[in-house]
Amino acid sequence: MPLSKRGCAMAGFVHLLKLSVGTESVESLAAWQASPGAQGPDGLPRHVTRMFPRREAEVLGGGSIFWVIKGLIQARQSIRRLDRVMGQDGIERCAIVLDPDLIRTETAPKRPFQGWRYLQPENAPRDLPAHRQEEDSLPPELAGALAEIGVI
């Protein structure tokens, strides 16, 4: 499939955008996802949410979940599948099953919102180059200021 200028396959898929509430950095998100409470029986990290995406086929057609940490989009993970799971309260939920690899992206400011949102591929921040994937996160205030003026 041809690639867009952003390095994503063109057409046929959509991403999800989600706040990572209580997360301080990409490193703390990775640590939480490595904990047994964040993993399913298959050992893969998952995020359980109340709503099931109506655009399931598009999400599974190559979508990722982009994580907003401290008001900035900072990382993404490929979505492997969407599982229907039953909560202890008897309510059906959606487990977004993720690839364990967190990929750092260019930072982009994002205002708070509830739940998750669809993110079109052309609006998604680009992945950082491979040589920058292991860098420590900048303090959120600095990263936000630099993103606002287009430096990062």
ABEGO torsion letter per residue (X at the ends): XBBBAAGBBBEGBBBBBBBBBGBABAAAAAAAAABAAABBAAGBBBBBBABBBAAAAAAAAGBBBBBBBGGBBABBBBBABBBBBBBAAGBBBBBBBBBABBBBBBBBBBBBBBEBBBBBAAABBBBBBAAAAABBBBBAAAAAAAAAAGAX
